Amino acid sequence: MATASSSSEKQYSIVAIALMTSAAVISLRGLPMMAKEEMTMFFYIGFATFLFLIPAALVAAELGSAFSDHGGGVYTWVEQAYGPRAGFVAIWLQWIQNVVWYPTVMSFAAAGVAYMLARPDLANDQYYIGVFCIIFYWLSTWMTFQGSAVISKVTGGSFLIGTVLPGIVVIILALLWIEYGDPVAFEHLITQDTGLVKEEAGKVLPRFWPEITSFGNIAFLAGIILLFAGVEVHAVHANEMKNPKKEFPIAMLVASLIIFLLFTLGSLAVAAVIPPNDIDLQSGLMAASQDMLDKLGLGEWNRLFCLLLAFGALGGVMSWISGPSKGLLWTATNGELPPALAKTNAEGIPTNILLLQGGIVTVLSCIYFVFKNVSVAFFLISAMTIALYLMMYMLMYASAIRLKFTQPELERPYKVPGGIGGMIVIAGLGFLGVLFAFIVSFFPPSNLPIGSPSTYVGIVIAGTVVFPSIAFIIHMMKKPSWKSSQN
């Protein structure tokens, strides 16, 4: 990450910021979840884009440019507004949600490997998925310990090779599927597809607006918003553009367009091939590509396609293992965590934080052993992740508004359009959007065989209460010696 001192030496273009933002957000693992919503996906994608993605990018850009000479990222932003305890809670939430997120992306990689081995049945085997996640994560952690050189080699091309390329391929395959006259699944919805269709004049028509009779009908909103999260990661580079005030909004518009197109077209590709009730959240993309390639007589090529997906997931895990943990390391070196967690190896990697992280991921991966339906476990972990992440975003929005009043003189190379009023509207809109999604995340989806709703809700609530509480307990136990020992 470039610092303020180097901003004159390195300036980011509109295209560079747009692509960096897109890479931080886009993950193909979410295509089956959106495809399962059929035509109502446009509502979810629109909600996530206009009430989450764009407000988060603009607000984070102002905060990032204002505190570009400070370390800590979201810790500094919230700490400046509400004090050290709130700042620590914010950075803790950003870190812990990422830890909770790992089993979902690794289950996607597990499904990719299962299809690569021509064993699609394993993609729905709860024990295979759980064991794979544990082994895959510790392998990724070991590779991370080797330092930034290894990390950069693995992650360098993973976005293009493991995400963009497969995304383009599946869209092209869907177009060929339609061109050759194969049945398009979303054109043949039936009355049993509850919430996705409506009947008019005796005809079954797809819905473009979800049937909101309960929060359970729109529970996927929380999971879909998670797919759009992470835009704040590169918003801090706004002040490293030649003209941030004009160029950054354009970059965000370009990034939003890329994200919207890839998510929408990719989801439609899956929805075109597989009926909604047959879409698995973690393996739906692999199943769709297998069907499309089989129709072309190229079924064996699906192994390569799934290998690329698994590689993309590996790159995603590798790129996130060290990033948020270094944000937590920054607080450790400033006395917010016990000195033991500030320990690094010769490569500057926070070893004890990564070991703690690995232990938590191992425990969370065991959720797959509890739920026989892998899709249910996948979405439950996703719901827990987004609940934690959205709490961080609410703190970020609230801090941005407060800082407009408490530090009006603060130099802000990039400013949200409209001054104080503009910030209140944009950050306020973003706050309300994430608050609504936060509430929805506690409701089990009506289109998944949850089993015991009380167990589902209990686990999500427990995770949402326990993980943030740990941050408060650590802060209460903080000792002056923690800071002095780092000096």
C-alpha positions as CSV (number, residue, x, y, z in Angstrom):
1,M,0.0,0.0,0.0
2,A,1.5,3.3,-1.0
3,T,1.9,5.9,1.8
4,A,1.3,9.6,1.6
5,S,5.0,10.2,1.2
6,S,5.1,8.1,-2.0
7,S,1.9,9.4,-3.5
8,S,3.7,11.9,-5.7
9,E,5.9,9.1,-7.0
10,K,3.1,6.6,-7.8
11,Q,-0.3,7.7,-9.0
12,Y,-3.1,5.3,-9.7
13,S,-5.2,5.5,-12.9
14,I,-9.0,5.2,-13.1
15,V,-8.6,1.8,-14.7
16,A,-6.1,0.6,-12.0
17,I,-8.4,1.5,-9.1
18,A,-11.4,0.0,-10.9
19,L,-9.6,-3.3,-11.5
20,M,-8.1,-3.4,-8.0
21,T,-11.6,-2.8,-6.5
22,S,-13.2,-5.4,-8.8
23,A,-10.5,-8.0,-7.8
24,A,-11.1,-7.3,-4.1
25,V,-14.9,-7.9,-4.4
26,I,-15.6,-10.4,-7.2
27,S,-15.7,-14.1,-6.3
28,L,-17.5,-16.7,-8.4
29,R,-18.5,-18.7,-5.3
30,G,-21.6,-16.5,-5.0
31,L,-23.0,-17.2,-8.5
32,P,-25.1,-20.2,-7.4
33,M,-26.6,-18.2,-4.5
34,M,-27.8,-15.5,-6.9
35,A,-28.8,-18.0,-9.5
36,K,-31.1,-19.7,-7.0
37,E,-33.1,-16.4,-6.8
38,E,-33.8,-16.5,-10.6
39,M,-35.1,-13.2,-11.9
40,T,-35.4,-11.7,-8.4
41,M,-31.6,-11.6,-8.4
42,F,-31.9,-8.2,-10.1
43,F,-33.4,-6.8,-6.9
44,Y,-30.7,-8.3,-4.7
45,I,-27.8,-7.1,-7.0
46,G,-29.4,-3.6,-7.3
47,F,-29.8,-3.4,-3.5
48,A,-26.2,-4.5,-3.0
49,T,-24.8,-2.1,-5.6
50,F,-26.6,1.1,-4.8
51,L,-27.2,0.7,-1.0
52,F,-23.9,-1.0,-0.2
53,L,-21.2,-1.1,-2.8
54,I,-21.2,2.6,-3.9
55,P,-21.8,4.2,-0.5
56,A,-19.1,2.0,1.1
57,A,-16.6,2.9,-1.6
58,L,-17.2,6.7,-1.4
59,V,-17.2,6.9,2.4
60,A,-14.1,4.7,2.7
61,A,-12.4,6.8,0.0
62,E,-12.8,10.0,2.1
63,L,-11.7,8.3,5.3
64,G,-8.8,6.6,3.6
65,S,-7.5,9.8,2.0
66,A,-8.0,11.8,5.2
67,F,-5.9,9.4,7.3
68,S,-3.5,8.1,4.6
69,D,-0.5,8.9,6.8
70,H,-1.9,6.8,9.6
71,G,-1.7,3.0,10.0
72,G,-4.5,0.8,11.1
73,G,-7.2,1.4,8.4
74,V,-10.6,1.1,9.9
75,Y,-9.1,1.1,13.4
76,T,-7.9,4.6,12.9
77,W,-11.1,5.9,11.3
78,V,-13.3,4.7,14.1
79,E,-10.8,5.5,16.8
80,Q,-10.6,9.1,15.7
81,A,-14.4,9.3,15.9
82,Y,-15.3,7.3,19.0
83,G,-12.1,6.4,20.8
84,P,-9.7,3.4,21.1
85,R,-12.2,0.8,22.3
86,A,-14.5,1.4,19.4
87,G,-11.6,1.4,17.0
88,F,-10.3,-1.9,18.3
89,V,-13.8,-3.4,18.1
90,A,-14.0,-2.2,14.4
91,I,-10.6,-3.8,13.4
92,W,-11.5,-6.9,15.4
93,L,-14.7,-7.3,13.5
94,Q,-13.0,-6.8,10.2
95,W,-10.5,-9.5,11.1
96,I,-12.9,-12.0,12.7
97,Q,-15.4,-11.8,9.9
98,N,-12.7,-12.8,7.5
99,V,-11.7,-15.7,9.7
100,V,-15.4,-16.9,9.8
101,W,-15.5,-16.4,6.0
102,Y,-12.7,-18.8,5.2
103,P,-14.8,-22.1,5.4
104,T,-17.2,-20.8,2.8
105,V,-14.6,-20.0,0.1
106,M,-12.7,-23.2,1.0
107,S,-15.9,-25.3,0.5
108,F,-16.1,-23.8,-2.9
109,A,-12.5,-24.9,-3.6
110,A,-13.4,-28.3,-2.2
111,A,-16.3,-28.6,-4.7
112,G,-14.0,-27.6,-7.5
113,V,-11.5,-30.3,-6.6
114,A,-14.3,-32.9,-6.3
115,Y,-15.4,-32.1,-9.9
116,M,-11.8,-32.0,-11.1
117,L,-11.4,-35.6,-9.8
118,A,-14.7,-36.6,-11.5
119,R,-16.3,-37.2,-8.1
120,P,-19.1,-34.6,-8.0
121,D,-20.8,-36.6,-5.2
122,L,-18.0,-35.4,-2.9
123,A,-19.2,-31.8,-3.3
124,N,-22.2,-32.7,-1.1
125,D,-20.3,-34.9,1.3
126,Q,-20.2,-33.1,4.6
127,Y,-17.1,-34.9,5.9
128,Y,-15.1,-34.4,2.8
129,I,-15.9,-30.7,2.8
130,G,-15.1,-30.3,6.5
131,V,-11.8,-32.2,6.3
132,F,-10.8,-30.4,3.0
133,C,-11.4,-27.0,4.6
134,I,-9.2,-27.8,7.5
135,I,-6.3,-29.2,5.5
136,F,-6.6,-26.6,2.8
137,Y,-6.5,-23.7,5.3
138,W,-3.5,-25.0,7.2
139,L,-1.7,-25.5,3.9
140,S,-2.5,-21.9,3.0
141,T,-1.3,-20.7,6.4
142,W,2.0,-22.6,6.0
143,M,2.5,-21.0,2.6
144,T,1.7,-17.6,4.1
145,F,4.5,-18.1,6.7
146,Q,7.0,-18.2,3.8
147,G,6.5,-14.5,3.2
148,S,5.3,-12.0,0.7
149,A,7.3,-13.5,-2.2
150,V,5.4,-16.8,-2.0
151,I,2.1,-15.0,-1.4
152,S,2.5,-12.8,-4.5
153,K,3.4,-15.7,-6.7
154,V,0.3,-17.6,-5.7
155,T,-2.1,-14.6,-5.8
156,G,-0.6,-12.7,-8.7
157,G,-2.6,-14.4,-11.5
158,S,-5.3,-16.1,-9.4
159,F,-7.9,-13.3,-10.1
160,L,-7.4,-13.4,-13.8
161,I,-6.9,-17.1,-14.2
162,G,-9.2,-18.4,-11.5
163,T,-12.0,-15.8,-11.5
164,V,-12.2,-13.6,-14.6
165,L,-11.3,-16.4,-17.1
166,P,-13.8,-19.0,-15.7
167,G,-16.4,-16.2,-15.4
168,I,-16.1,-15.3,-19.1
169,V,-16.0,-19.0,-20.1
170,V,-19.3,-19.8,-18.2
171,I,-21.0,-16.8,-19.8
172,I,-19.9,-17.9,-23.3
173,L,-21.0,-21.5,-22.6
174,A,-24.5,-20.3,-21.5
175,L,-24.8,-18.2,-24.7
176,L,-23.9,-21.4,-26.7
177,W,-26.4,-23.3,-24.6
178,I,-29.2,-20.9,-25.6
179,E,-28.0,-20.7,-29.2
180,Y,-28.2,-24.4,-29.7
181,G,-31.8,-24.5,-28.5
182,D,-31.2,-26.2,-25.2
183,P,-34.0,-25.6,-22.6
184,V,-33.4,-22.4,-20.5
185,A,-34.3,-23.3,-16.9
186,F,-35.4,-19.8,-15.8
187,E,-37.9,-19.7,-18.7
188,H,-39.6,-22.9,-17.4
189,L,-40.3,-22.1,-13.7
190,I,-43.2,-23.9,-12.1
191,T,-45.7,-23.0,-9.4
192,Q,-43.6,-25.0,-6.9
193,D,-40.8,-22.4,-7.2
194,T,-42.3,-20.5,-4.3
195,G,-41.4,-16.8,-4.2
196,L,-39.9,-16.8,-7.6
197,V,-43.0,-16.9,-9.7
198,K,-46.5,-15.3,-10.0
199,E,-49.6,-16.4,-11.8
200,E,-51.3,-14.1,-14.2
201,A,-54.1,-15.1,-16.5
202,G,-53.3,-18.8,-15.9
203,K,-49.7,-18.3,-16.8
204,V,-46.7,-18.8,-14.5
205,L,-44.4,-15.8,-14.9
206,P,-41.1,-15.1,-13.2
207,R,-40.9,-12.4,-10.4
208,F,-38.5,-9.5,-10.7
209,W,-39.4,-8.3,-7.2
210,P,-39.2,-10.8,-4.4
211,E,-42.4,-11.9,-2.6
212,I,-41.7,-10.4,0.9
213,T,-44.1,-12.2,3.1
214,S,-41.4,-12.9,5.6
215,F,-37.7,-12.1,6.1
216,G,-37.0,-15.8,5.4
217,N,-38.0,-15.1,1.8
218,I,-35.2,-12.6,1.3
219,A,-32.7,-14.2,3.6
220,F,-30.2,-14.5,0.7
221,L,-29.9,-10.7,0.7
222,A,-27.4,-11.0,3.5
223,G,-25.3,-13.6,1.7
224,I,-25.4,-11.6,-1.5
225,I,-24.3,-8.4,0.2
226,L,-21.3,-10.4,1.5
227,L,-20.3,-10.9,-2.1
228,F,-20.0,-7.2,-2.6
229,A,-18.0,-6.5,0.6
230,G,-14.4,-5.5,0.6
231,V,-14.6,-2.4,-1.5
232,E,-13.0,-0.4,1.4
233,V,-9.7,-2.3,0.9
234,H,-8.5,-0.2,-2.0
235,A,-10.5,3.0,-1.4
236,V,-7.6,4.2,0.7
237,H,-5.7,4.8,-2.6
238,A,-8.1,7.6,-3.7
239,N,-5.7,10.3,-2.7
240,E,-3.0,8.7,-4.9
241,M,-4.9,9.6,-8.1
242,K,-4.2,12.7,-10.1
243,N,-7.6,14.2,-9.5
244,P,-9.4,12.2,-6.8
245,K,-12.5,14.3,-6.7
246,K,-13.3,13.6,-10.3
247,E,-11.5,10.3,-11.0
248,F,-12.4,8.2,-8.0
249,P,-16.2,8.3,-8.6
250,I,-15.6,7.3,-12.2
251,A,-13.3,4.5,-11.1
252,M,-16.1,3.3,-8.7
253,L,-18.7,3.5,-11.5
254,V,-16.4,1.4,-13.7
255,A,-15.8,-1.1,-10.9
256,S,-19.5,-1.3,-10.1
257,L,-20.3,-1.9,-13.7
258,I,-17.7,-4.7,-14.0
259,I,-19.0,-6.3,-10.7
260,F,-22.6,-6.0,-11.8
261,L,-22.0,-7.5,-15.2
262,L,-19.9,-10.4,-14.1
263,F,-22.2,-11.3,-11.2
264,T,-25.4,-10.8,-13.2
265,L,-24.3,-12.6,-16.4
266,G,-22.6,-15.4,-14.5
267,S,-25.6,-16.0,-12.3
268,L,-27.9,-16.0,-15.3
269,A,-25.6,-18.6,-16.9
270,V,-26.1,-20.9,-13.9
271,A,-29.8,-20.2,-13.8
272,A,-30.2,-21.0,-17.5
273,V,-28.9,-24.5,-17.0
274,I,-30.1,-25.7,-13.6
275,P,-33.6,-25.3,-12.0
276,P,-33.6,-23.3,-8.8
277,N,-34.4,-26.2,-6.5
278,D,-31.5,-28.2,-7.9
279,I,-28.8,-25.5,-7.4
280,D,-26.3,-26.3,-4.7
281,L,-24.7,-23.2,-3.2
282,Q,-21.2,-24.5,-3.1
283,S,-21.1,-26.6,-6.3
284,G,-23.8,-25.1,-8.6
285,L,-21.3,-23.4,-10.8
286,M,-19.3,-26.7,-11.4
287,A,-22.5,-28.6,-12.1
288,A,-23.7,-26.0,-14.6
289,S,-20.4,-25.9,-16.5
290,Q,-20.4,-29.7,-16.6
291,D,-23.9,-29.8,-18.2
292,M,-22.9,-27.1,-20.7
293,L,-19.6,-28.7,-21.7
294,D,-21.3,-32.2,-21.9
295,K,-23.8,-30.7,-24.5
296,L,-20.8,-29.6,-26.6
297,G,-19.1,-33.0,-26.3
298,L,-16.3,-31.4,-24.2
299,G,-17.3,-32.8,-20.8
300,E,-13.6,-33.8,-19.9
301,W,-12.6,-30.1,-20.1
302,N,-14.7,-29.4,-17.0
303,R,-11.9,-30.8,-15.0
304,L,-9.6,-28.0,-16.1
305,F,-12.4,-25.5,-15.6
306,C,-12.8,-26.7,-12.0
307,L,-9.1,-26.7,-11.4
308,L,-9.0,-23.0,-12.3
309,L,-11.9,-22.3,-9.9
310,A,-10.0,-24.1,-7.1
311,F,-6.8,-22.1,-8.0
312,G,-8.9,-18.9,-7.8
313,A,-10.2,-19.8,-4.4
314,L,-6.6,-20.6,-3.2
315,G,-5.5,-17.2,-4.4
316,G,-8.4,-15.6,-2.6
317,V,-7.6,-17.3,0.7
318,M,-3.9,-16.5,0.4
319,S,-4.5,-12.8,-0.4
320,W,-6.8,-12.4,2.7
321,I,-4.9,-14.5,5.2
322,S,-2.1,-12.0,5.7
323,G,-3.9,-8.8,5.0
324,P,-6.5,-8.5,7.8
325,S,-4.1,-10.2,10.2
326,K,-1.6,-7.4,9.6
327,G,-4.3,-4.9,10.5
328,L,-4.7,-6.7,13.8
329,L,-0.9,-6.8,14.2
330,W,-0.9,-3.0,14.0
331,T,-3.2,-2.8,17.0
332,A,-1.0,-5.4,18.8
333,T,2.1,-3.3,18.3
334,N,0.2,-0.3,19.7
335,G,-0.7,-2.1,22.9
336,E,-4.3,-3.2,22.1
337,L,-3.4,-6.9,22.2
338,P,-1.2,-9.1,24.4
339,P,2.5,-8.9,23.4
340,A,2.5,-12.5,22.3
341,L,0.2,-11.7,19.4
342,A,2.6,-9.1,18.2
343,K,5.2,-11.8,17.4
344,T,6.3,-12.0,13.8
345,N,8.7,-14.4,11.9
346,A,11.7,-13.4,9.8
347,E,9.4,-12.6,6.9
348,G,7.3,-10.1,9.0
349,I,4.3,-12.5,9.1
350,P,2.3,-12.3,12.4
351,T,2.8,-16.0,13.4
352,N,0.7,-16.2,16.6
353,I,-2.2,-14.3,15.1
354,L,-2.2,-16.7,12.1
355,L,-2.0,-19.7,14.5
356,L,-5.0,-18.3,16.5
357,Q,-6.8,-17.6,13.2
358,G,-6.1,-21.2,12.1
359,G,-7.5,-22.6,15.3
360,I,-10.8,-20.7,14.9
361,V,-11.1,-21.7,11.3
362,T,-10.6,-25.3,12.2
363,V,-13.4,-25.1,14.8
364,L,-15.8,-23.3,12.3
365,S,-15.0,-25.9,9.6
366,C,-16.5,-28.5,11.9
367,I,-19.9,-27.0,11.3
368,Y,-19.9,-29.0,8.1
369,F,-19.8,-32.2,10.3
370,V,-23.0,-31.0,12.1
371,F,-25.2,-30.2,9.1
372,K,-25.8,-33.0,6.7
373,N,-26.9,-30.6,3.9
374,V,-23.7,-28.8,2.9
375,S,-25.6,-25.9,1.3
376,V,-27.2,-25.2,4.7
377,A,-23.8,-25.2,6.5
378,F,-22.4,-23.0,3.7
379,F,-25.1,-20.4,4.0
380,L,-25.1,-20.5,7.9
381,I,-21.4,-19.6,8.0
382,S,-22.0,-16.9,5.3
383,A,-24.8,-15.4,7.5
384,M,-22.6,-15.3,10.5
385,T,-19.8,-13.7,8.4
386,I,-22.0,-10.9,7.0
387,A,-23.5,-10.2,10.5
388,L,-20.1,-9.5,11.8
389,Y,-18.9,-7.6,8.8
390,L,-22.0,-5.4,8.7
391,M,-21.4,-4.3,12.3
392,M,-18.0,-3.0,11.1
393,Y,-19.6,-1.1,8.2
394,M,-22.1,0.5,10.6
395,L,-19.2,1.7,12.7
396,M,-17.5,3.0,9.6
397,Y,-20.5,5.0,8.4
398,A,-21.2,6.4,11.8
399,S,-17.6,7.5,12.2
400,A,-17.6,9.2,8.8
401,I,-20.6,11.3,9.8
402,R,-19.3,12.1,13.3
403,L,-15.9,13.2,11.9
404,K,-17.5,15.7,9.7
405,F,-18.7,17.5,12.8
406,T,-15.8,16.8,15.2
407,Q,-12.9,17.4,12.8
408,P,-14.2,19.7,10.1
409,E,-10.7,21.1,9.6
410,L,-9.3,17.7,8.7
411,E,-7.7,17.7,5.2
412,R,-9.6,15.4,3.0
413,P,-8.0,15.0,-0.5
414,Y,-11.1,13.2,-1.6
415,K,-14.5,14.3,-0.3
416,V,-17.9,12.7,-0.6
417,P,-19.9,15.0,-2.9
418,G,-22.2,17.5,-1.1
419,G,-20.2,18.3,2.0
420,I,-21.8,17.5,5.3
421,G,-25.2,17.0,3.8
422,G,-23.9,14.7,1.2
423,M,-22.0,12.6,3.8
424,I,-25.2,12.4,5.9
425,V,-27.2,11.2,2.9
426,I,-24.7,8.8,1.5
427,A,-23.4,7.4,4.8
428,G,-26.9,7.4,6.3
429,L,-28.2,5.5,3.3
430,G,-25.4,3.0,3.5
431,F,-26.0,2.6,7.3
432,L,-29.7,1.9,6.8
433,G,-29.0,-0.5,4.0
434,V,-26.5,-2.6,6.1
435,L,-28.8,-2.4,9.1
436,F,-31.6,-3.9,7.2
437,A,-29.3,-6.7,5.8
438,F,-28.0,-7.2,9.3
439,I,-31.5,-7.9,10.6
440,V,-32.3,-10.2,7.7
441,S,-29.2,-12.3,8.3
442,F,-30.7,-13.8,11.4
443,F,-33.6,-15.3,9.5
444,P,-33.2,-18.8,7.9
445,P,-33.8,-18.8,4.2
446,S,-37.2,-20.3,3.2
447,N,-35.7,-22.0,0.1
448,L,-33.2,-24.1,1.9
449,P,-33.9,-27.3,4.0
450,I,-32.7,-25.7,7.2
451,G,-34.0,-28.5,9.5
452,S,-34.3,-26.9,12.9
453,P,-34.7,-23.1,12.4
454,S,-34.0,-22.6,16.1
455,T,-30.6,-24.3,15.8
456,Y,-29.8,-22.2,12.8
457,V,-30.8,-18.9,14.4
458,G,-29.1,-19.9,17.7
459,I,-25.8,-20.5,16.0
460,V,-25.9,-17.2,14.0
461,I,-26.8,-15.3,17.2
462,A,-24.1,-17.1,19.2
463,G,-21.5,-16.2,16.7
464,T,-22.7,-12.6,16.4
465,V,-22.6,-12.2,20.2
466,V,-19.5,-14.2,21.1
467,F,-17.0,-13.0,18.6
468,P,-17.5,-9.2,19.2
469,S,-17.7,-9.8,22.9
470,I,-14.1,-11.2,22.8
471,A,-13.0,-7.8,21.6
472,F,-14.6,-6.0,24.5
473,I,-13.1,-8.6,27.0
474,I,-9.6,-8.1,25.5
475,H,-10.0,-4.3,25.7
476,M,-11.1,-4.6,29.4
477,M,-8.1,-6.7,30.2
478,K,-5.7,-4.4,28.4
479,K,-2.6,-3.4,30.5
480,P,-0.3,-0.5,30.1
481,S,2.6,-3.0,29.9
482,W,1.2,-4.3,26.6
483,K,2.1,-1.0,25.0
484,S,5.4,-0.4,26.8
485,S,6.6,-3.9,25.9
486,Q,6.4,-3.0,22.2
487,N,8.5,0.2,22.6
